[in-house]
Amino acid sequence: MKLATLRNGRRDGRLVVVTRDLTRCTDASFLAPTLQDALDDWQRVSPHLLALAESLEHAAVPSERFHEHEALSPLPRAYQWADGSAYVNHVELVRKARGAEMPESFWTDPLMYQGGSDSFLAPRDPILMADEAFGIDMEGEVAIIVDDVAMGATVEQARDAIRLVMLVNDVSLRGLIPAELAKGFGFFQSKPSSAFSPVAVTPDELGNAWDGSRLHLPLIIDLNGAPLGRANAGIDMTFDFTTLIAHAAKTRPLSAGSIIGSGTVSNKLDDGPGKPVGQGGAGYSCIAEIRMIETIATGKPMTPFMRFGDTVRIEMKDRGGHSIFGAIEQTVKKYETGA
């Protein structure tokens, strides 16, 4: 089942069910006005949504053309957005580039931060920034939405709580991160609003690419139309989603609709840093990783962060070459105060 949220003049939009090929949709707001409403009553509502999805596939219900440009993020705002760093290769490169040793605990205890969840960007919204000097970067990730998770949940209980899977562009401002982390109190200004894929899907839609805790498909990232990343989200994922959920729920319950991110998808190559797509590698899911590798190799970064006018596209396709979630496609634009 594939679900999306279309604009309707209200903050949380209206819920629709989308065909598997992402071409058509049908209104589902009579079952649940919004995706959050559906998640709040998932056991009762989801069988009706599934029946509606099957009817849609057979053209047995009224439908309309599905336009990704009209979609908000599946949850335009959420009660919780917690982003992990499941690909420790990414973390290792960050620290190596600045000459810092990586604590052994990073391989056994996930990193996670609590992001702002009150104003997610739509998947085709521009990334508005006041200054290129902020160091504007994309971070291509996979994310899951959970049902209620009890405090202290086991990994097995966490697995049962996964309801939906989607993609995310976790926009990061690299120029602001060092000063914030130096305060010892985490991210805030350096992590502006994120954007999620037009469609969120139930895990069964992913077939054998989903093993219950990882998604084994390449994450396709293009920058200004050129291939940037093709890293496989199922490879080099040190902490799977069930581990991340259990980590987040160690000291608190998670409410239905909480979003957990994987962190930047990152692959090694022959146990070393990856290579660009053009050189036969899997590329990179953020610009910072390219700059880290350049720093390690030459002593300084050469690739600039995103500038006004740059466009990033993030997508994932099934093994038949069909888009699963639709595409996040965003252009960086200058934010004018009061605009």
NUVEX-192721 format. One record per residue (C-alpha): residue in three letters; x, y, z. Coordinates in Angstrom, 1 decimal. Layout:
ALA_X_Y_Z
...
END
This chain:
MET_0.0_0.0_0.0
LYS_1.2_3.5_-0.9
LEU_0.0_6.6_0.9
ALA_0.5_10.3_0.2
THR_-0.7_13.6_1.5
LEU_-2.0_16.2_-0.9
ARG_-2.3_19.9_-0.4
ASN_-5.8_21.1_0.5
GLY_-5.1_24.4_2.1
ARG_-4.7_23.0_5.6
ARG_-1.4_22.3_7.4
ASP_-1.8_18.5_7.4
GLY_-3.3_18.1_4.0
ARG_-5.6_15.2_3.0
LEU_-4.8_11.5_2.9
VAL_-4.8_9.6_-0.4
VAL_-4.0_6.1_-1.5
VAL_-1.7_5.9_-4.6
THR_-1.3_3.2_-7.2
ARG_1.8_1.1_-7.2
ASP_3.0_2.8_-10.4
LEU_2.4_6.3_-8.8
THR_0.2_7.4_-11.6
ARG_-3.2_7.7_-9.9
CYS_-4.7_8.2_-6.5
THR_-8.0_8.1_-4.7
ASP_-9.2_10.1_-1.7
ALA_-8.9_8.3_1.6
SER_-10.0_11.1_3.9
PHE_-13.3_9.5_4.6
LEU_-11.4_6.7_6.4
ALA_-8.9_9.0_8.0
PRO_-8.6_12.8_7.3
THR_-4.8_12.7_7.6
LEU_-2.0_10.2_7.7
GLN_-1.5_11.0_11.4
ASP_-5.2_10.1_12.0
ALA_-4.6_6.8_10.2
LEU_-1.5_6.1_12.3
ASP_-3.4_6.9_15.5
ASP_-5.9_4.2_14.7
TRP_-3.8_1.9_12.5
GLN_-5.3_-1.4_13.6
ARG_-8.8_-0.4_12.7
VAL_-8.1_1.9_9.7
SER_-5.3_0.0_7.8
PRO_-7.4_-2.9_6.6
HIS_-9.9_-0.4_5.1
LEU_-7.0_1.5_3.5
LEU_-5.6_-1.7_2.1
ALA_-9.0_-2.7_0.6
LEU_-9.2_0.8_-1.0
ALA_-5.7_0.4_-2.4
GLU_-6.7_-2.9_-4.0
SER_-9.9_-1.3_-5.4
LEU_-7.8_1.5_-6.9
GLU_-5.5_-1.0_-8.6
HIS_-8.5_-2.5_-10.3
ALA_-10.0_0.8_-11.2
ALA_-13.0_0.0_-9.1
VAL_-13.1_3.4_-7.3
PRO_-13.0_7.0_-8.5
SER_-9.5_8.2_-9.0
GLU_-7.5_11.2_-10.1
ARG_-4.0_11.8_-11.6
PHE_-1.4_11.7_-8.9
HIS_1.0_14.7_-9.3
GLU_4.0_14.6_-7.1
HIS_4.3_18.4_-7.2
GLU_1.0_18.5_-5.3
ALA_2.2_16.3_-2.5
LEU_3.3_17.4_0.9
SER_5.7_15.3_2.9
PRO_3.6_12.2_3.9
LEU_3.6_13.7_7.4
PRO_3.8_17.5_6.9
ARG_4.6_17.7_10.6
ALA_5.2_14.9_13.2
TYR_5.3_14.4_16.9
GLN_8.8_13.1_16.7
TRP_11.7_13.2_14.2
ALA_14.7_11.3_15.5
ASP_17.6_10.8_13.1
GLY_20.2_8.2_13.6
SER_23.6_7.6_12.1
ALA_23.4_4.0_11.1
TYR_26.2_4.0_8.5
VAL_29.3_4.3_10.7
ASN_31.5_4.6_7.6
HIS_30.1_8.1_7.2
VAL_30.9_9.0_10.8
GLU_34.4_7.5_10.6
LEU_35.2_9.6_7.5
VAL_33.9_12.8_9.2
ARG_36.3_12.2_12.2
LYS_39.2_11.1_10.1
ALA_39.0_14.2_7.9
ARG_39.6_16.3_11.0
GLY_42.2_14.0_12.5
ALA_40.0_12.7_15.3
GLU_40.0_9.1_16.5
MET_36.6_7.4_16.5
PRO_35.6_5.9_19.9
GLU_35.0_2.1_19.8
SER_31.5_2.7_21.3
PHE_30.4_4.2_18.0
TRP_30.3_0.7_16.6
THR_28.0_-0.6_19.3
ASP_25.9_2.4_20.5
PRO_24.0_4.4_17.8
LEU_24.3_8.1_17.4
MET_21.0_9.9_17.3
TYR_19.7_13.4_17.4
GLN_16.2_14.8_17.8
GLY_15.3_17.0_14.9
GLY_12.7_19.7_14.3
SER_9.5_18.1_13.2
ASP_7.0_21.0_13.2
SER_7.6_22.1_9.6
PHE_8.8_19.6_7.1
LEU_9.3_20.7_3.5
ALA_7.2_19.3_0.7
PRO_9.3_17.0_-1.6
ARG_9.3_19.6_-4.4
ASP_9.6_22.7_-2.2
PRO_12.7_24.9_-2.6
ILE_15.4_24.9_0.1
LEU_15.3_28.5_1.2
MET_18.5_29.8_2.8
ALA_19.7_33.3_3.6
ASP_23.4_32.7_2.9
GLU_25.4_30.2_0.9
ALA_28.1_30.5_3.6
PHE_25.9_28.3_5.8
GLY_27.4_25.4_3.9
ILE_24.2_24.0_2.4
ASP_24.2_20.2_2.0
MET_21.8_17.4_1.3
GLU_21.7_14.1_3.2
GLY_20.0_11.3_1.4
GLU_18.5_8.8_3.8
VAL_15.8_6.2_4.4
ALA_13.2_6.7_7.1
ILE_10.5_4.7_8.8
ILE_7.3_5.7_10.6
VAL_6.3_3.7_13.6
ASP_3.2_2.8_15.6
ASP_3.2_3.3_19.3
VAL_6.4_1.8_20.8
ALA_6.6_1.1_24.6
MET_9.5_2.4_26.6
GLY_12.2_-0.3_26.8
ALA_10.9_-2.1_23.7
THR_13.0_-5.0_22.5
VAL_14.4_-5.2_18.9
GLU_11.6_-7.8_18.1
GLN_8.9_-5.4_19.4
ALA_10.5_-2.6_17.4
ARG_10.3_-4.7_14.2
ASP_6.5_-5.1_14.7
ALA_6.0_-1.4_15.1
ILE_7.3_-0.4_11.7
ARG_4.3_0.9_9.6
LEU_5.7_2.8_6.7
VAL_9.0_3.4_4.8
MET_10.0_6.6_2.9
LEU_13.0_8.7_1.8
VAL_14.3_11.9_3.3
ASN_16.5_14.8_2.5
ASP_17.9_15.8_5.9
VAL_19.2_19.3_4.9
SER_22.3_20.2_6.8
LEU_24.2_23.4_7.2
ARG_27.8_22.3_7.4
GLY_29.1_25.8_8.1
LEU_27.1_26.1_11.3
ILE_27.6_22.5_12.7
PRO_31.1_22.9_14.2
ALA_30.2_25.9_16.4
GLU_27.0_24.2_17.6
LEU_28.6_20.9_18.4
ALA_31.4_22.8_20.2
LYS_28.8_24.0_22.7
GLY_28.2_20.4_23.7
PHE_24.4_20.6_23.3
GLY_23.7_19.3_19.8
PHE_22.2_20.5_16.6
PHE_19.6_23.2_16.2
GLN_20.3_26.0_13.7
SER_22.4_23.7_11.6
LYS_19.5_21.3_11.0
PRO_16.7_23.2_9.2
SER_13.5_21.6_7.9
SER_13.8_18.2_6.2
ALA_11.8_17.0_3.2
PHE_10.4_13.5_2.7
SER_9.4_11.6_-0.4
PRO_6.0_12.2_-2.0
VAL_4.9_8.7_-1.0
ALA_5.3_6.5_2.1
VAL_4.9_2.7_1.6
THR_4.1_-0.3_3.7
PRO_7.0_-2.7_4.0
ASP_5.2_-5.4_2.0
GLU_5.4_-3.2_-1.1
LEU_9.2_-3.5_-1.0
GLY_9.2_-7.3_-1.5
ASN_12.4_-9.1_-0.8
ALA_14.3_-5.8_-0.9
TRP_13.0_-5.3_2.7
ASP_14.4_-7.8_5.2
GLY_12.4_-6.5_8.1
SER_14.9_-4.0_9.3
ARG_16.9_-2.8_6.2
LEU_16.1_-1.7_2.7
HIS_18.5_-3.4_0.1
LEU_18.3_-1.0_-2.8
PRO_20.5_1.8_-4.2
LEU_19.6_5.4_-3.2
ILE_19.7_7.5_-6.3
ILE_21.0_11.0_-5.8
ASP_21.6_13.5_-8.6
LEU_23.0_17.0_-8.2
ASN_22.2_19.4_-11.1
GLY_21.3_16.4_-13.3
ALA_24.6_14.5_-12.7
PRO_25.0_11.3_-10.7
LEU_26.2_12.0_-7.2
GLY_25.2_8.9_-5.2
ARG_24.1_5.3_-5.8
ALA_24.9_3.8_-2.4
ASN_23.0_0.7_-1.5
ALA_20.9_1.4_1.7
GLY_21.2_-2.2_2.8
ILE_25.0_-2.3_2.7
ASP_27.3_-1.1_5.5
MET_24.3_-0.3_7.7
THR_25.8_-0.9_11.1
PHE_22.6_-0.3_13.0
ASP_19.4_-1.5_11.4
PHE_16.0_0.2_11.9
THR_14.9_-2.1_14.7
THR_18.1_-1.3_16.6
LEU_17.5_2.5_16.1
ILE_13.9_2.2_17.3
ALA_14.9_0.3_20.4
HIS_17.6_2.9_21.0
ALA_15.2_5.8_20.7
ALA_12.7_4.0_23.1
LYS_15.2_3.1_25.8
THR_14.0_5.8_28.2
ARG_10.7_7.0_26.7
PRO_7.7_5.6_24.7
LEU_7.4_6.6_21.1
SER_4.0_7.7_19.9
ALA_2.4_6.6_16.6
GLY_3.7_8.8_13.8
SER_7.2_9.1_15.1
ILE_9.8_9.1_12.3
ILE_13.2_7.5_12.6
GLY_15.9_8.3_10.0
SER_18.8_6.1_9.0
GLY_21.3_8.9_8.7
THR_23.3_9.4_5.5
VAL_23.5_6.3_3.4
SER_27.2_5.5_2.9
ASN_29.1_2.6_1.4
LYS_32.7_1.6_1.7
LEU_34.8_0.3_-1.3
ASP_37.3_-2.4_-0.6
ASP_37.2_-1.5_3.1
GLY_38.1_2.1_2.2
PRO_36.4_5.4_1.2
GLY_34.0_5.2_-1.7
LYS_34.6_6.4_-5.2
PRO_32.6_8.8_-7.4
VAL_29.9_7.2_-9.6
GLY_31.9_8.2_-12.7
GLN_34.8_6.2_-11.4
GLY_32.8_3.0_-10.9
GLY_32.0_3.7_-7.2
ALA_28.7_4.0_-5.4
GLY_29.2_7.8_-5.0
TYR_28.0_9.8_-2.0
SER_24.7_10.7_-0.4
CYS_26.0_14.1_0.8
ILE_28.6_16.6_-0.3
ALA_30.3_16.6_3.0
GLU_31.5_13.0_2.4
ILE_33.1_14.0_-0.9
ARG_34.9_16.8_0.9
MET_36.1_14.5_3.7
ILE_37.6_12.1_1.1
GLU_39.3_15.0_-0.7
THR_40.7_16.3_2.6
ILE_42.0_12.8_3.5
ALA_43.6_12.5_0.0
THR_44.9_16.0_-0.6
GLY_44.7_17.9_2.6
LYS_41.9_20.1_1.6
PRO_38.3_19.9_0.2
MET_37.6_21.0_-3.3
THR_33.9_20.3_-4.0
PRO_31.7_23.3_-2.9
PHE_28.5_22.9_-1.0
MET_25.2_23.7_-2.7
ARG_24.7_27.2_-4.1
PHE_21.7_29.1_-5.1
GLY_20.2_27.6_-8.2
ASP_21.6_24.1_-7.5
THR_19.0_21.2_-7.6
VAL_19.2_17.9_-5.8
ARG_17.0_14.9_-6.7
ILE_16.6_11.9_-4.4
GLU_14.8_8.7_-5.5
MET_14.8_4.9_-5.2
LYS_13.8_2.4_-7.8
ASP_12.8_-1.2_-7.6
ARG_14.7_-3.9_-9.4
GLY_12.4_-3.4_-12.4
GLY_13.5_0.3_-12.6
HIS_10.2_1.7_-11.3
SER_10.2_4.6_-8.8
ILE_9.0_3.4_-5.4
PHE_8.5_6.5_-3.4
GLY_8.4_9.2_-6.1
ALA_11.2_11.8_-6.0
ILE_12.4_14.5_-3.7
GLU_13.6_17.3_-6.0
GLN_14.6_20.6_-4.5
THR_16.3_23.7_-5.7
VAL_18.3_26.0_-3.4
LYS_16.9_29.5_-3.4
LYS_17.8_32.7_-1.5
TYR_15.5_33.4_1.4
GLU_14.4_37.0_1.5
THR_13.3_38.2_5.0
GLY_9.7_39.0_5.0
ALA_9.1_37.2_1.7
END
